[in-house]
């Protein structure tokens, strides 16, 4: 059986992590010939996130450093699977779309779950966040000459080889911009899957304006400094 790894970065997600893991369609994937494994990459939560995830059958990777970007980099170096699906731990993404994502990964290197190309549940995203995500996506398109509809989505799928070739440096919420830029710089083929985006059960950890500015600055740094002459294909 080929293996699909689900990577979920968490920090104090006790209210939602159980729901997230329950959404993973293990039986559906098994019926299609895929084995599932679940990794929760935890940034030293002080609530019951780890206990709940463990009881749900997840393997725990403890990341002592803070930041979503750091957590994902640690996970990518630690796991081994044929396909990797990354999702947030706040129960806002439809992990039941995993079989369709894996199907697309038979043809494409990368699959992005697009909130802006799909539907957003009322209350799941403020108008400010919709505008911010749209503007950041347009900025990414202009800087890296690639068209995607939702650069900042938290739902990504990778073929194993593509994941291992990523040269990521983002420490925090800029990680999606980093993954997008790396995919373009590496010449990966990218598919988009319109998804439903749900309202989270607690307060968002991302600061709309502060983190939005960080993401925009990171895109410029990635394009003109970190890329260091790497050709955009």
N, CA and C atoms as a LAMMPS dump frame, in Angstrom:
ITEM: TIMESTEP
0
ITEM: NUMBER OF ATOMS
699
ITEM: BOX BOUNDS ff ff ff
-5.0000000000000000e+02 5.0000000000000000e+02
-5.0000000000000000e+02 5.0000000000000000e+02
-5.0000000000000000e+02 5.0000000000000000e+02
ITEM: ATOMS id mol type element x y z
1 1 1 N 0.827 -1.21 0
2 1 2 C 0 0 0
3 1 3 C 0.862 1.262 0
4 2 1 N 0.467 2.22 -0.828
5 2 2 C 1.105 3.53 -0.735
6 2 3 C 0.572 4.236 0.507
7 3 1 N 1.37 5.151 1.035
8 3 2 C 1.029 5.782 2.3
9 3 3 C 0.753 7.272 2.132
10 4 1 N -0.287 7.742 2.803
11 4 2 C -0.635 9.166 2.839
12 4 3 C -0.413 9.662 4.264
13 5 1 N 0.472 10.628 4.425
14 5 2 C 0.744 11.21 5.741
15 5 3 C -0.022 12.52 5.88
16 6 1 N -0.716 12.655 7.006
17 6 2 C -1.41 13.901 7.327
18 6 3 C -0.585 14.638 8.378
19 7 1 N -0.196 15.868 8.072
20 7 2 C 0.639 16.657 8.966
21 7 3 C -0.185 17.832 9.485
22 8 1 N -0.344 17.891 10.807
23 8 2 C -1.189 18.915 11.411
24 8 3 C -0.388 19.672 12.467
25 9 1 N 0.019 20.911 12.188
26 9 2 C 0.715 21.714 13.208
27 9 3 C -0.279 22.243 14.224
28 10 1 N 0.082 22.187 15.513
29 10 2 C -0.852 22.63 16.554
30 10 3 C -0.157 23.441 17.634
31 11 1 N -0.94 24.301 18.245
32 11 2 C -0.557 24.961 19.488
33 11 3 C -1.844 25.306 20.215
34 12 1 N -2.117 24.598 21.298
35 12 2 C -3.337 24.791 22.091
36 12 3 C -4.601 24.663 21.241
37 13 1 N -4.749 23.501 20.608
38 13 2 C -5.921 23.226 19.774
39 13 3 C -6.782 22.112 20.372
40 14 1 N -6.862 22.055 21.714
41 14 2 C -7.617 20.989 22.371
42 14 3 C -9.088 20.981 21.964
43 15 1 N -9.644 22.139 21.67
44 15 2 C -11.066 22.21 21.33
45 15 3 C -11.365 21.651 19.943
46 16 1 N -10.345 21.564 19.1
47 16 2 C -10.621 21.191 17.706
48 16 3 C -9.826 20.004 17.17
49 17 1 N -8.704 19.656 17.778
50 17 2 C -7.835 18.649 17.167
51 17 3 C -8.533 17.295 17.006
52 18 1 N -9.379 16.931 17.966
53 18 2 C -10.113 15.678 17.837
54 18 3 C -11.037 15.688 16.63
55 19 1 N -11.695 16.814 16.394
56 19 2 C -12.584 16.957 15.238
57 19 3 C -11.799 16.882 13.931
58 20 1 N -10.62 17.504 13.927
59 20 2 C -9.773 17.482 12.732
60 20 3 C -9.391 16.043 12.374
61 21 1 N -8.93 15.307 13.366
62 21 2 C -8.512 13.925 13.114
63 21 3 C -9.701 13.07 12.683
64 22 1 N -10.87 13.328 13.271
65 22 2 C -12.067 12.576 12.886
66 22 3 C -12.471 12.827 11.443
67 23 1 N -12.113 13.996 10.904
68 23 2 C -12.452 14.314 9.517
69 23 3 C -11.617 13.51 8.507
70 24 1 N -10.492 13.003 8.927
71 24 2 C -9.607 12.303 7.992
72 24 3 C -10.271 11.015 7.518
73 25 1 N -10.491 10.864 6.217
74 25 2 C -11.239 9.718 5.687
75 25 3 C -10.363 8.471 5.538
76 26 1 N -9.958 7.92 6.668
77 26 2 C -9.047 6.772 6.661
78 26 3 C -9.638 5.598 5.892
79 27 1 N -10.918 5.303 6.14
80 27 2 C -11.568 4.161 5.488
81 27 3 C -11.686 4.362 3.983
82 28 1 N -12.038 5.575 3.562
83 28 2 C -12.167 5.86 2.129
84 28 3 C -10.828 5.702 1.418
85 29 1 N -9.775 6.196 2.045
86 29 2 C -8.449 6.063 1.447
87 29 3 C -8.017 4.6 1.406
88 30 1 N -8.317 3.865 2.455
89 30 2 C -7.951 2.45 2.488
90 30 3 C -8.68 1.688 1.384
91 31 1 N -9.929 2.036 1.128
92 31 2 C -10.696 1.387 0.071
93 31 3 C -10.093 1.642 -1.301
94 32 1 N -9.365 2.756 -1.42
95 32 2 C -8.72 3.092 -2.687
96 32 3 C -7.27 2.624 -2.733
97 33 1 N -6.843 1.923 -1.679
98 33 2 C -5.511 1.322 -1.682
99 33 3 C -4.428 2.138 -1.01
100 34 1 N -4.834 3.063 -0.12
101 34 2 C -3.856 3.912 0.55
102 34 3 C -3.928 3.727 2.068
103 35 1 N -2.775 3.655 2.685
104 35 2 C -2.681 3.607 4.139
105 35 3 C -2.481 5.02 4.676
106 36 1 N -3.145 5.352 5.762
107 36 2 C -3.046 6.698 6.338
108 36 3 C -2.217 6.689 7.617
109 37 1 N -1.442 7.742 7.796
110 37 2 C -0.756 7.96 9.076
111 37 3 C -0.913 9.435 9.421
112 38 1 N -1.087 9.709 10.71
113 38 2 C -1.41 11.064 11.159
114 38 3 C -0.313 11.56 12.081
115 39 1 N 0.239 12.729 11.756
116 39 2 C 1.285 13.338 12.573
117 39 3 C 0.787 14.687 13.087
118 40 1 N 0.79 14.854 14.385
119 40 2 C 0.497 16.153 14.993
120 40 3 C 1.827 16.748 15.448
121 41 1 N 2.164 17.904 14.888
122 41 2 C 3.419 18.573 15.222
123 41 3 C 3.08 19.688 16.202
124 42 1 N 3.389 19.469 17.454
125 42 2 C 2.898 20.361 18.495
126 42 3 C 3.975 21.296 19.029
127 43 1 N 3.618 22.563 19.098
128 43 2 C 4.539 23.588 19.586
129 43 3 C 4.447 23.803 21.074
130 44 1 N 4.518 22.73 21.833
131 44 2 C 4.505 22.772 23.302
132 44 3 C 3.21 23.362 23.841
133 45 1 N 2.087 22.781 23.413
134 45 2 C 0.78 23.204 23.912
135 45 3 C 0.702 23.025 25.428
136 46 1 N -0.048 23.911 26.067
137 46 2 C -0.225 23.811 27.517
138 46 3 C -1.636 23.329 27.869
139 47 1 N -2.408 22.947 26.855
140 47 2 C -3.725 22.367 27.107
141 47 3 C -3.673 20.864 26.811
142 48 1 N -4.791 20.26 26.474
143 48 2 C -4.85 18.81 26.278
144 48 3 C -4.683 18.376 24.826
145 49 1 N -4.116 19.233 23.992
146 49 2 C -3.97 18.908 22.569
147 49 3 C -3.281 17.565 22.361
148 50 1 N -2.13 17.374 22.992
149 50 2 C -1.353 16.159 22.771
150 50 3 C -2.108 14.927 23.265
151 51 1 N -2.726 15.003 24.429
152 51 2 C -3.464 13.863 24.968
153 51 3 C -4.604 13.455 24.043
154 52 1 N -5.351 14.433 23.557
155 52 2 C -6.475 14.145 22.674
156 52 3 C -5.983 13.546 21.362
157 53 1 N -4.951 14.147 20.787
158 53 2 C -4.42 13.646 19.515
159 53 3 C -3.886 12.224 19.659
160 54 1 N -3.229 11.957 20.781
161 54 2 C -2.691 10.616 21.015
162 54 3 C -3.817 9.59 21.118
163 55 1 N -4.871 9.928 21.836
164 55 2 C -6.011 9.016 21.975
165 55 3 C -6.712 8.779 20.642
166 56 1 N -6.603 9.737 19.734
167 56 2 C -7.205 9.593 18.413
168 56 3 C -6.301 8.827 17.443
169 57 1 N -5.121 8.418 17.915
170 57 2 C -4.246 7.605 17.084
171 57 3 C -3.154 8.344 16.339
172 58 1 N -2.965 9.627 16.641
173 58 2 C -1.929 10.406 15.957
174 58 3 C -0.563 10.144 16.571
175 59 1 N 0.456 10.245 15.735
176 59 2 C 1.832 10.233 16.215
177 59 3 C 2.224 11.68 16.523
178 60 1 N 2.876 11.896 17.64
179 60 2 C 3.187 13.259 18.084
180 60 3 C 4.647 13.596 17.804
181 61 1 N 4.851 14.727 17.169
182 61 2 C 6.194 15.297 17.004
183 61 3 C 6.211 16.59 17.82
184 62 1 N 7.026 16.636 18.857
185 62 2 C 7.091 17.83 19.702
186 62 3 C 8.15 18.778 19.155
187 63 1 N 7.727 20.006 18.879
188 63 2 C 8.636 21.034 18.395
189 63 3 C 8.825 22.053 19.513
190 64 1 N 10.042 22.157 20.038
191 64 2 C 10.308 23.049 21.16
192 64 3 C 10.301 24.513 20.755
193 65 1 N 10.584 24.771 19.498
194 65 2 C 10.586 26.162 19.039
195 65 3 C 9.181 26.57 18.611
196 66 1 N 8.899 27.867 18.679
197 66 2 C 7.593 28.371 18.305
198 66 3 C 7.535 28.688 16.817
199 67 1 N 6.329 28.594 16.267
200 67 2 C 6.12 29 14.889
201 67 3 C 5.622 27.873 14.001
202 68 1 N 4.608 28.171 13.211
203 68 2 C 4.039 27.181 12.295
204 68 3 C 5.058 26.746 11.253
205 69 1 N 5.837 27.696 10.748
206 69 2 C 6.845 27.364 9.746
207 69 3 C 7.881 26.395 10.269
208 70 1 N 8.345 26.641 11.489
209 70 2 C 9.321 25.75 12.122
210 70 3 C 8.73 24.354 12.28
211 71 1 N 7.464 24.292 12.72
212 71 2 C 6.805 23 12.929
213 71 3 C 6.739 22.196 11.634
214 72 1 N 6.367 22.846 10.541
215 72 2 C 6.252 22.119 9.279
216 72 3 C 7.616 21.688 8.748
217 73 1 N 8.624 22.532 8.911
218 73 2 C 9.963 22.13 8.472
219 73 3 C 10.439 20.896 9.238
220 74 1 N 10.187 20.871 10.543
221 74 2 C 10.557 19.712 11.359
222 74 3 C 9.816 18.466 10.89
223 75 1 N 8.53 18.61 10.631
224 75 2 C 7.731 17.469 10.186
225 75 3 C 8.221 16.927 8.847
226 76 1 N 8.487 17.822 7.905
227 76 2 C 8.904 17.381 6.579
228 76 3 C 10.219 16.61 6.627
229 77 1 N 11.069 16.944 7.588
230 77 2 C 12.338 16.24 7.724
231 77 3 C 12.184 14.917 8.47
232 78 1 N 11.063 14.749 9.162
233 78 2 C 10.891 13.603 10.056
234 78 3 C 10.084 12.462 9.456
235 79 1 N 9.206 12.781 8.518
236 79 2 C 8.26 11.774 8.057
237 79 3 C 8.669 11.158 6.727
238 80 1 N 8.078 10.011 6.448
239 80 2 C 8.3 9.321 5.19
240 80 3 C 6.967 8.781 4.704
241 81 1 N 6.525 9.195 3.531
242 81 2 C 5.253 8.749 2.971
243 81 3 C 5.265 9.049 1.479
244 82 1 N 4.372 8.423 0.741
245 82 2 C 4.288 8.662 -0.701
246 82 3 C 3.617 9.999 -1.004
247 83 1 N 2.661 10.361 -0.161
248 83 2 C 1.935 11.626 -0.331
249 83 3 C 1.785 12.277 1.041
250 84 1 N 1.813 13.608 1.057
251 84 2 C 1.717 14.348 2.315
252 84 3 C 0.627 15.399 2.181
253 85 1 N -0.279 15.417 3.136
254 85 2 C -1.327 16.44 3.176
255 85 3 C -1.161 17.253 4.454
256 86 1 N -1.082 18.56 4.292
257 86 2 C -0.887 19.483 5.414
258 86 3 C -2.18 20.241 5.668
259 87 1 N -2.602 20.29 6.933
260 87 2 C -3.805 21.039 7.28
261 87 3 C -3.645 21.657 8.654
262 88 1 N -4.296 22.786 8.879
263 88 2 C -4.299 23.411 10.194
264 88 3 C -5.067 22.548 11.195
265 89 1 N -4.833 22.801 12.473
266 89 2 C -5.471 22.024 13.521
267 89 3 C -6.699 22.678 14.123
268 90 1 N -7.292 23.662 13.424
269 90 2 C -8.415 24.417 13.993
270 90 3 C -9.774 23.999 13.437
271 91 1 N -9.821 22.92 12.681
272 91 2 C -11.056 22.37 12.109
273 91 3 C -11.737 23.335 11.145
274 92 1 N -10.944 24.061 10.366
275 92 2 C -11.519 24.949 9.354
276 92 3 C -11.407 24.38 7.94
277 93 1 N -10.619 23.328 7.778
278 93 2 C -10.385 22.767 6.443
279 93 3 C -11.044 21.397 6.277
280 94 1 N -11.54 21.1 5.07
281 94 2 C -12.276 19.861 4.825
282 94 3 C -11.345 18.696 4.495
283 95 1 N -10.84 18.032 5.508
284 95 2 C -9.933 16.914 5.252
285 95 3 C -10.623 15.728 4.592
286 96 1 N -11.95 15.767 4.536
287 96 2 C -12.632 14.724 3.788
288 96 3 C -12.387 14.849 2.277
289 97 1 N -11.719 15.943 1.869
290 97 2 C -11.335 16.106 0.469
291 97 3 C -10.033 15.383 0.145
292 98 1 N -9.448 14.705 1.131
293 98 2 C -8.151 14.053 0.936
294 98 3 C -8.119 13.065 -0.233
295 99 1 N -9.143 12.204 -0.421
296 99 2 C -9.08 11.283 -1.565
297 99 3 C -8.97 12.006 -2.905
298 100 1 N -9.695 13.111 -3.051
299 100 2 C -9.612 13.874 -4.3
300 100 3 C -8.231 14.514 -4.451
301 101 1 N -7.655 14.971 -3.341
302 101 2 C -6.317 15.543 -3.392
303 101 3 C -5.291 14.492 -3.8
304 102 1 N -5.4 13.307 -3.222
305 102 2 C -4.464 12.227 -3.568
306 102 3 C -4.628 11.833 -5.029
307 103 1 N -5.863 11.834 -5.505
308 103 2 C -6.102 11.534 -6.921
309 103 3 C -5.397 12.545 -7.819
310 104 1 N -5.474 13.822 -7.468
311 104 2 C -4.792 14.862 -8.249
312 104 3 C -3.275 14.712 -8.161
313 105 1 N -2.794 14.224 -7.023
314 105 2 C -1.349 14.048 -6.854
315 105 3 C -0.791 12.892 -7.681
316 106 1 N -1.651 12.129 -8.326
317 106 2 C -1.16 11.143 -9.281
318 106 3 C -0.629 11.829 -10.539
319 107 1 N -1.093 13.07 -10.748
320 107 2 C -0.724 13.822 -11.959
321 107 3 C 0.119 15.048 -11.649
322 108 1 N -0.172 15.704 -10.528
323 108 2 C 0.496 16.955 -10.176
324 108 3 C 1.457 16.752 -9.006
325 109 1 N 2.472 17.637 -8.941
326 109 2 C 3.419 17.597 -7.814
327 109 3 C 2.792 18.12 -6.532
328 110 1 N 1.924 19.125 -6.687
329 110 2 C 1.366 19.841 -5.533
330 110 3 C -0.118 20.112 -5.765
331 111 1 N -0.902 20.037 -4.697
332 111 2 C -2.317 20.41 -4.756
333 111 3 C -2.586 21.437 -3.659
334 112 1 N -3.269 22.505 -4.024
335 112 2 C -3.649 23.558 -3.077
336 112 3 C -5.169 23.54 -2.911
337 113 1 N -5.627 23.525 -1.663
338 113 2 C -7.06 23.648 -1.399
339 113 3 C -7.437 25.121 -1.348
340 114 1 N -8.206 25.581 -2.317
341 114 2 C -8.499 27.013 -2.446
342 114 3 C -9.799 27.404 -1.747
343 115 1 N -9.664 28.231 -0.702
344 115 2 C -10.836 28.785 -0.026
345 115 3 C -11.492 29.859 -0.889
346 116 1 N -10.664 30.723 -1.471
347 116 2 C -11.17 31.84 -2.265
348 116 3 C -11.772 31.366 -3.577
349 117 1 N -11.365 30.189 -4.034
350 117 2 C -11.95 29.612 -5.237
351 117 3 C -13.124 28.706 -4.933
352 118 1 N -13.367 28.476 -3.632
353 118 2 C -14.465 27.614 -3.217
354 118 3 C -15.52 28.414 -2.489
355 119 1 N -15.869 27.983 -1.266
356 119 2 C -16.882 28.705 -0.492
357 119 3 C -16.396 28.885 0.946
358 120 1 N -16.768 30.018 1.539
359 120 2 C -16.362 30.356 2.901
360 120 3 C -17.609 30.456 3.759
361 121 1 N -17.662 29.646 4.805
362 121 2 C -18.808 29.657 5.704
363 121 3 C -18.937 31.037 6.364
364 122 1 N -20.153 31.551 6.512
365 122 2 C -20.333 32.856 7.169
366 122 3 C -19.662 32.88 8.542
367 123 1 N -18.858 33.909 8.775
368 123 2 C -18.154 34.05 10.038
369 123 3 C -16.8 33.381 10.082
370 124 1 N -16.457 32.618 9.019
371 124 2 C -15.174 31.912 9.011
372 124 3 C -14.007 32.84 8.693
373 125 1 N -14.266 33.916 7.96
374 125 2 C -13.21 34.838 7.571
375 125 3 C -13.792 36.249 7.493
376 126 1 N -13.146 37.199 8.136
377 126 2 C -13.628 38.575 8.076
378 126 3 C -13.405 39.144 6.675
379 127 1 N -14.122 40.212 6.367
380 127 2 C -13.946 40.855 5.063
381 127 3 C -12.521 41.37 4.91
382 128 1 N -11.949 41.851 6.031
383 128 2 C -10.558 42.303 6
384 128 3 C -9.628 41.164 5.603
385 129 1 N -9.866 39.965 6.151
386 129 2 C -9.021 38.821 5.818
387 129 3 C -9.208 38.377 4.378
388 130 1 N -10.441 38.457 3.888
389 130 2 C -10.682 38.104 2.479
390 130 3 C -9.89 39.043 1.567
391 131 1 N -9.987 40.338 1.856
392 131 2 C -9.252 41.322 1.046
393 131 3 C -7.748 41.103 1.177
394 132 1 N -7.279 40.887 2.412
395 132 2 C -5.852 40.678 2.633
396 132 3 C -5.33 39.452 1.914
397 133 1 N -6.052 38.347 2.014
398 133 2 C -5.639 37.128 1.33
399 133 3 C -5.627 37.308 -0.181
400 134 1 N -6.613 38.036 -0.693
401 134 2 C -6.674 38.287 -2.14
402 134 3 C -5.49 39.132 -2.59
403 135 1 N -5.173 40.195 -1.835
404 135 2 C -4.066 41.072 -2.206
405 135 3 C -2.72 40.341 -2.11
406 136 1 N -2.542 39.537 -1.07
407 136 2 C -1.296 38.773 -0.945
408 136 3 C -1.149 37.763 -2.075
409 137 1 N -2.262 37.155 -2.472
410 137 2 C -2.224 36.213 -3.587
411 137 3 C -1.835 36.922 -4.88
412 138 1 N -2.401 38.107 -5.108
413 138 2 C -2.054 38.88 -6.312
414 138 3 C -0.581 39.264 -6.269
415 139 1 N -0.086 39.664 -5.097
416 139 2 C 1.331 40.01 -4.958
417 139 3 C 2.203 38.803 -5.292
418 140 1 N 1.834 37.643 -4.78
419 140 2 C 2.592 36.43 -5.091
420 140 3 C 2.576 36.115 -6.577
421 141 1 N 1.434 36.317 -7.214
422 141 2 C 1.333 36.084 -8.657
423 141 3 C 2.285 36.996 -9.43
424 142 1 N 2.294 38.267 -9.048
425 142 2 C 3.126 39.241 -9.754
426 142 3 C 4.619 38.968 -9.553
427 143 1 N 5.001 38.655 -8.317
428 143 2 C 6.419 38.458 -8.017
429 143 3 C 6.967 37.161 -8.592
430 144 1 N 6.13 36.115 -8.607
431 144 2 C 6.633 34.802 -9.002
432 144 3 C 6.049 34.284 -10.312
433 145 1 N 5.263 35.138 -10.973
434 145 2 C 4.751 34.817 -12.307
435 145 3 C 4.017 33.484 -12.342
436 146 1 N 3.173 33.274 -11.361
437 146 2 C 2.388 32.043 -11.287
438 146 3 C 0.993 32.378 -10.798
439 147 1 N -0.007 31.745 -11.374
440 147 2 C -1.388 32.042 -11.017
441 147 3 C -1.935 30.962 -10.086
442 148 1 N -2.298 31.378 -8.891
443 148 2 C -3.076 30.552 -7.974
444 148 3 C -4.157 31.457 -7.396
445 149 1 N -5.215 30.861 -6.895
446 149 2 C -6.321 31.688 -6.407
447 149 3 C -6.282 31.922 -4.898
448 150 1 N -5.416 31.171 -4.165
449 150 2 C -5.406 31.289 -2.705
450 150 3 C -4.03 30.875 -2.167
451 151 1 N -3.088 31.79 -2.229
452 151 2 C -1.713 31.479 -1.833
453 151 3 C -1.599 31.165 -0.344
454 152 1 N -2.441 31.754 0.492
455 152 2 C -2.291 31.633 1.945
456 152 3 C -3.11 30.5 2.557
457 153 1 N -3.665 29.635 1.739
458 153 2 C -4.439 28.523 2.27
459 153 3 C -3.601 27.64 3.192
460 154 1 N -4.268 26.989 4.153
461 154 2 C -3.563 26.081 5.054
462 154 3 C -3.694 24.627 4.657
463 155 1 N -4.292 24.349 3.48
464 155 2 C -4.477 22.97 3.024
465 155 3 C -3.636 22.725 1.773
466 156 1 N -2.611 21.889 1.935
467 156 2 C -1.668 21.589 0.858
468 156 3 C -1.463 20.087 0.73
469 157 1 N -1.237 19.637 -0.49
470 157 2 C -0.878 18.24 -0.717
471 157 3 C 0.376 18.161 -1.563
472 158 1 N 1.262 17.222 -1.224
473 158 2 C 2.536 17.08 -1.934
474 158 3 C 2.808 15.628 -2.306
475 159 1 N 3.389 15.422 -3.467
476 159 2 C 4.082 14.173 -3.71
477 159 3 C 5.329 14.171 -2.829
478 160 1 N 5.758 13.008 -2.408
479 160 2 C 6.88 12.922 -1.471
480 160 3 C 8.122 13.614 -2.001
481 161 1 N 8.456 13.378 -3.26
482 161 2 C 9.679 13.95 -3.817
483 161 3 C 9.618 15.473 -3.833
484 162 1 N 8.451 16.031 -4.142
485 162 2 C 8.302 17.485 -4.146
486 162 3 C 8.507 18.046 -2.735
487 163 1 N 7.911 17.391 -1.747
488 163 2 C 8.065 17.862 -0.365
489 163 3 C 9.53 17.901 0.035
490 164 1 N 10.282 16.878 -0.325
491 164 2 C 11.675 16.782 0.095
492 164 3 C 12.579 17.793 -0.611
493 165 1 N 12.137 18.318 -1.719
494 165 2 C 12.941 19.295 -2.46
495 165 3 C 12.704 20.733 -2.004
496 166 1 N 11.725 20.951 -1.146
497 166 2 C 11.447 22.304 -0.669
498 166 3 C 12.604 22.822 0.187
499 167 1 N 12.995 24.062 -0.047
500 167 2 C 14.023 24.725 0.751
501 167 3 C 13.348 25.858 1.533
502 168 1 N 12.75 25.5 2.646
503 168 2 C 11.926 26.437 3.396
504 168 3 C 12.728 27.164 4.467
505 169 1 N 12.348 28.408 4.729
506 169 2 C 13.026 29.206 5.755
507 169 3 C 12.065 29.948 6.671
508 170 1 N 10.789 30.027 6.303
509 170 2 C 9.811 30.784 7.098
510 170 3 C 9.642 30.159 8.468
511 171 1 N 9.56 31.016 9.483
512 171 2 C 9.425 30.544 10.855
513 171 3 C 7.969 30.501 11.328
514 172 1 N 7.165 31.437 10.869
515 172 2 C 5.809 31.571 11.375
516 172 3 C 4.752 31.405 10.313
517 173 1 N 3.773 32.338 10.299
518 173 2 C 2.642 32.237 9.387
519 173 3 C 3.006 32.595 7.944
520 174 1 N 4.258 32.928 7.707
521 174 2 C 4.688 33.165 6.323
522 174 3 C 4.946 31.855 5.587
523 175 1 N 4.753 30.723 6.261
524 175 2 C 5.144 29.445 5.689
525 175 3 C 4.393 29.129 4.392
526 176 1 N 3.114 29.516 4.294
527 176 2 C 2.388 29.24 3.052
528 176 3 C 2.976 30.023 1.886
529 177 1 N 3.367 31.275 2.126
530 177 2 C 4.021 32.059 1.078
531 177 3 C 5.343 31.411 0.683
532 178 1 N 6.053 30.885 1.663
533 178 2 C 7.318 30.201 1.405
534 178 3 C 7.095 28.948 0.563
535 179 1 N 6.078 28.156 0.919
536 179 2 C 5.799 26.937 0.156
537 179 3 C 5.388 27.278 -1.274
538 180 1 N 4.565 28.298 -1.427
539 180 2 C 4.159 28.73 -2.763
540 180 3 C 5.373 29.13 -3.598
541 181 1 N 6.221 29.98 -3.021
542 181 2 C 7.399 30.449 -3.752
543 181 3 C 8.32 29.295 -4.129
544 182 1 N 8.54 28.379 -3.198
545 182 2 C 9.401 27.232 -3.474
546 182 3 C 8.831 26.352 -4.592
547 183 1 N 7.52 26.163 -4.575
548 183 2 C 6.895 25.354 -5.623
549 183 3 C 7.108 25.969 -7.002
550 184 1 N 7.008 27.297 -7.07
551 184 2 C 7.216 27.982 -8.344
552 184 3 C 8.682 27.924 -8.752
553 185 1 N 9.571 28.231 -7.825
554 185 2 C 11.004 28.226 -8.118
555 185 3 C 11.496 26.845 -8.543
556 186 1 N 10.888 25.803 -7.989
557 186 2 C 11.288 24.439 -8.324
558 186 3 C 10.611 23.942 -9.605
559 187 1 N 9.685 24.717 -10.146
560 187 2 C 9.006 24.314 -11.358
561 187 3 C 7.986 23.204 -11.164
562 188 1 N 7.425 23.088 -9.939
563 188 2 C 6.454 22.042 -9.667
564 188 3 C 5.139 22.323 -10.395
565 189 1 N 4.47 21.271 -10.804
566 189 2 C 3.124 21.424 -11.351
567 189 3 C 2.143 21.533 -10.181
568 190 1 N 1.224 22.502 -10.27
569 190 2 C 0.326 22.814 -9.156
570 190 3 C -1.123 22.709 -9.618
571 191 1 N -1.913 21.944 -8.878
572 191 2 C -3.352 21.872 -9.114
573 191 3 C -4.072 22.572 -7.976
574 192 1 N -5.232 23.132 -8.27
575 192 2 C -6.053 23.758 -7.239
576 192 3 C -7.372 23.02 -7.108
577 193 1 N -7.793 22.827 -5.873
578 193 2 C -9.064 22.171 -5.586
579 193 3 C -9.931 23.135 -4.788
580 194 1 N -11.061 23.598 -5.337
581 194 2 C -11.945 24.473 -4.571
582 194 3 C -12.471 23.73 -3.342
583 195 1 N -12.439 24.383 -2.19
584 195 2 C -12.853 23.731 -0.942
585 195 3 C -13.84 24.602 -0.172
586 196 1 N -14.503 23.981 0.786
587 196 2 C -15.33 24.71 1.755
588 196 3 C -14.454 25.051 2.952
589 197 1 N -14.531 26.294 3.392
590 197 2 C -13.743 26.754 4.537
591 197 3 C -14.704 27.047 5.677
592 198 1 N -14.434 26.435 6.859
593 198 2 C -15.378 26.483 7.964
594 198 3 C -14.951 27.465 9.058
595 199 1 N -15.937 27.877 9.842
596 199 2 C -15.68 28.762 10.98
597 199 3 C -14.978 27.98 12.076
598 200 1 N -13.921 28.56 12.645
599 200 2 C -13.173 27.884 13.693
600 200 3 C -13.898 27.983 15.035
601 201 1 N -13.512 27.105 15.957
602 201 2 C -14.212 27.014 17.237
603 201 3 C -13.72 28.013 18.276
604 202 1 N -12.554 28.633 18.037
605 202 2 C -12.045 29.612 18.997
606 202 3 C -11.396 30.772 18.256
607 203 1 N -10.661 31.593 18.969
608 203 2 C -10.069 32.783 18.377
609 203 3 C -8.881 32.429 17.463
610 204 1 N -8.788 33.133 16.348
611 204 2 C -7.661 32.933 15.435
612 204 3 C -6.371 33.423 16.077
613 205 1 N -5.283 32.731 15.775
614 205 2 C -3.976 33.13 16.315
615 205 3 C -3.268 34.136 15.409
616 206 1 N -3.711 34.229 14.183
617 206 2 C -3.08 35.125 13.226
618 206 3 C -3.639 36.533 13.368
619 207 1 N -2.743 37.524 13.358
620 207 2 C -3.14 38.925 13.396
621 207 3 C -3.237 39.446 11.965
622 208 1 N -4.43 39.862 11.564
623 208 2 C -4.681 40.181 10.163
624 208 3 C -3.674 41.158 9.56
625 209 1 N -3.493 42.307 10.2
626 209 2 C -2.634 43.346 9.631
627 209 3 C -1.156 43.039 9.873
628 210 1 N -0.807 42.729 11.111
629 210 2 C 0.598 42.469 11.454
630 210 3 C 1.165 41.299 10.667
631 211 1 N 0.454 40.171 10.681
632 211 2 C 0.958 38.995 9.97
633 211 3 C 0.838 39.161 8.463
634 212 1 N -0.173 39.899 8.013
635 212 2 C -0.29 40.169 6.582
636 212 3 C 0.911 40.938 6.058
637 213 1 N 1.359 41.937 6.826
638 213 2 C 2.541 42.703 6.434
639 213 3 C 3.794 41.829 6.431
640 214 1 N 3.897 40.942 7.421
641 214 2 C 5.045 40.03 7.471
642 214 3 C 5.077 39.123 6.252
643 215 1 N 3.9 38.641 5.858
644 215 2 C 3.829 37.753 4.693
645 215 3 C 4.219 38.51 3.426
646 216 1 N 3.719 39.742 3.279
647 216 2 C 4.078 40.538 2.116
648 216 3 C 5.572 40.813 2.05
649 217 1 N 6.166 41.18 3.193
650 217 2 C 7.599 41.429 3.241
651 217 3 C 8.378 40.156 2.919
652 218 1 N 7.905 39.036 3.433
653 218 2 C 8.592 37.78 3.168
654 218 3 C 8.6 37.467 1.675
655 219 1 N 7.507 37.738 0.988
656 219 2 C 7.45 37.482 -0.457
657 219 3 C 8.523 38.274 -1.197
658 220 1 N 8.681 39.552 -0.814
659 220 2 C 9.722 40.369 -1.454
660 220 3 C 11.111 39.82 -1.136
661 221 1 N 11.346 39.447 0.112
662 221 2 C 12.647 38.896 0.496
663 221 3 C 12.929 37.592 -0.238
664 222 1 N 11.922 36.753 -0.336
665 222 2 C 12.086 35.469 -1.012
666 222 3 C 12.398 35.675 -2.49
667 223 1 N 11.733 36.625 -3.084
668 223 2 C 11.901 36.854 -4.528
669 223 3 C 13.239 37.493 -4.851
670 224 1 N 13.667 38.478 -4.064
671 224 2 C 14.834 39.264 -4.453
672 224 3 C 16.093 38.976 -3.645
673 225 1 N 15.976 38.263 -2.52
674 225 2 C 17.156 37.976 -1.693
675 225 3 C 17.395 36.484 -1.57
676 226 1 N 16.424 35.766 -1.01
677 226 2 C 16.64 34.342 -0.747
678 226 3 C 16.735 33.502 -2.009
679 227 1 N 15.972 33.879 -3.043
680 227 2 C 16.025 33.088 -4.273
681 227 3 C 17.425 33.086 -4.863
682 228 1 N 18.16 34.196 -4.649
683 228 2 C 19.586 34.261 -4.988
684 228 3 C 19.901 33.754 -6.407
685 229 1 N 19.146 34.28 -7.361
686 229 2 C 19.45 33.947 -8.74
687 229 3 C 18.754 32.718 -9.256
688 230 1 N 17.993 32.007 -8.41
689 230 2 C 17.265 30.84 -8.909
690 230 3 C 16.23 31.284 -9.941
691 231 1 N 16.187 30.626 -11.057
692 231 2 C 15.322 31.034 -12.146
693 231 3 C 13.882 30.607 -11.882
694 232 1 N 12.926 31.511 -12.144
695 232 2 C 11.519 31.17 -12.064
696 232 3 C 11.13 30.527 -13.388
697 233 1 N 10.702 29.298 -13.34
698 233 2 C 10.388 28.569 -14.577
699 233 3 C 8.997 28.894 -15.065
